[in-house]
Amino acid sequence: MKVRDSRIELARIVAMILIVMHHLSFASTQYIDPTIIKYHINFVSTPILVPNSLEQLLNIIGVYFYRPYGKIGVALFVLITGYFSAGKIMTVSKSFKKVWMLWTEVWFYGALTAIFEIINPANFFGSMTNRGLIRQILTDIFPFSLGTLWFF
């Protein structure tokens, strides 16, 4: 019988909370006033936020405060995975089988999402242009090639 280590479970929970906080930070950018977004002179896609008031500055700090925690949470998950994988003996065929199972599962759900987008894009992802819809469908069908599902 295996005995669970509560410290590892706590680290896993903390990692999940950190990643959720990171995603919450991305979802909260809609509350930033779009008039304060300025871009670099060389038109790099990374915006520079120039607040007009103390309230806007506090909103920016509040939204971006949790963004670095996602990288910490992912690193913690990788460490936990390494901890559990350290004692196992892996063969090339076993590793290939695990990778193949993961890839087929991700591709299946990506293809299923693409089918839903084709059937009714307005209900699932808001109104998109044809170009945006085609790009989203290609991203769903080829997630590893286009770098959208890097965490797998």
C-alpha positions in Angstrom: 0.0 0.0 0.0 1.3 3.4 -1.0 1.4 6.1 1.6 0.7 9.6 0.3 3.0 12.4 1.2 0.9 15.4 2.2 3.8 17.8 1.5 3.7 16.8 -2.2 0.0 17.2 -2.3 0.2 20.6 -0.7 2.9 21.6 -3.3 0.6 20.4 -6.1 -2.3 22.5 -4.7 0.0 25.6 -4.4 1.1 25.1 -8.0 -2.5 24.9 -9.1 -3.4 28.1 -7.2 -0.3 29.9 -8.7 -1.3 28.9 -12.3 -4.9 29.9 -11.7 -3.7 33.3 -10.4 -1.6 33.7 -13.5 -4.6 33.0 -15.8 -6.8 35.3 -13.7 -4.3 38.1 -14.4 -4.6 37.5 -18.2 -8.4 37.5 -18.0 -8.4 40.7 -15.9 -6.7 42.8 -18.6 -10.1 43.6 -20.0 -10.5 46.0 -17.0 -7.6 48.1 -18.1 -8.6 51.3 -19.9 -7.5 50.7 -23.5 -6.7 54.4 -24.0 -3.5 54.1 -21.9 -2.0 51.4 -24.1 0.9 52.7 -26.1 3.2 50.6 -28.3 6.9 50.7 -28.9 8.3 52.9 -31.6 9.4 49.8 -33.6 5.8 48.4 -33.4 6.7 45.3 -31.3 3.4 43.7 -30.2 4.3 44.1 -26.5 2.3 47.1 -25.2 3.6 49.7 -22.8 0.9 50.9 -20.4 1.1 54.6 -19.6 -1.4 55.3 -16.8 -3.2 58.7 -16.7 -4.0 58.6 -13.0 -3.2 56.8 -9.7 -6.3 54.7 -10.1 -5.2 53.4 -13.5 -1.7 52.7 -12.1 -3.2 50.7 -9.3 -5.4 48.7 -11.8 -2.3 47.9 -13.9 -0.3 46.8 -10.8 -3.3 44.7 -9.6 -3.7 43.0 -13.0 0.0 42.3 -13.7 0.9 41.4 -10.1 0.0 37.7 -10.5 1.5 37.2 -13.9 4.9 35.7 -12.9 3.3 33.1 -10.6 2.3 31.0 -13.6 6.0 30.2 -14.4 6.6 29.3 -10.8 3.5 27.0 -10.7 4.6 25.3 -13.9 8.2 24.8 -12.6 6.7 23.3 -9.4 4.6 20.9 -11.4 7.7 19.9 -13.4 9.6 19.3 -10.1 6.8 17.1 -8.7 6.7 15.1 -12.0 10.4 14.6 -11.8 10.1 13.5 -8.2 7.6 10.8 -9.1 9.5 9.8 -12.2 12.9 9.5 -10.6 12.5 5.9 -9.3 11.0 4.5 -12.5 12.8 2.8 -15.3 11.6 4.0 -18.6 12.3 2.3 -21.9 12.2 4.0 -25.3 9.1 2.1 -26.4 7.2 2.9 -23.1 8.1 6.6 -23.5 7.0 6.6 -27.2 3.7 5.0 -26.2 3.0 7.6 -23.5 3.9 10.5 -25.9 1.7 8.9 -28.6 -1.2 8.6 -26.2 -0.9 12.2 -25.1 -0.6 13.5 -28.7 -3.6 11.6 -29.9 -5.7 12.8 -27.0 -4.7 16.5 -27.5 -5.3 16.2 -31.3 -8.7 14.5 -30.8 -10.0 17.3 -28.5 -8.5 20.0 -30.8 -10.2 18.4 -33.8 -13.5 18.3 -31.8 -13.1 21.9 -30.9 -12.5 22.8 -34.5 -15.7 21.0 -35.5 -17.6 23.0 -33.0 -16.1 26.2 -34.3 -17.0 25.3 -37.9 -20.6 24.4 -36.9 -21.3 27.6 -35.0 -18.4 29.9 -34.2 -20.6 32.7 -32.7 -21.9 30.5 -30.0 -18.5 29.1 -28.9 -15.9 31.8 -29.3 -17.7 35.0 -30.1 -18.0 36.5 -33.6 -14.8 36.0 -35.6 -13.7 37.0 -39.0 -13.2 34.3 -41.6 -9.4 34.7 -41.3 -9.6 34.5 -37.5 -11.8 31.4 -37.7 -9.4 29.7 -40.1 -6.4 30.5 -37.9 -8.2 29.2 -34.8 -9.2 26.0 -36.6 -5.6 25.4 -37.7 -4.4 26.1 -34.2 -6.8 23.5 -32.8 -5.8 20.9 -35.4 -2.1 21.5 -35.2 -1.5 22.6 -31.6 2.1 21.4 -31.2 3.3 22.9 -34.5 1.9 26.4 -33.8 3.0 26.5 -30.1 -0.4 27.0 -28.5 -0.3 24.0 -26.2 3.3 24.3 -25.1 2.6 22.8 -21.7 1.9 19.3 -23.1 
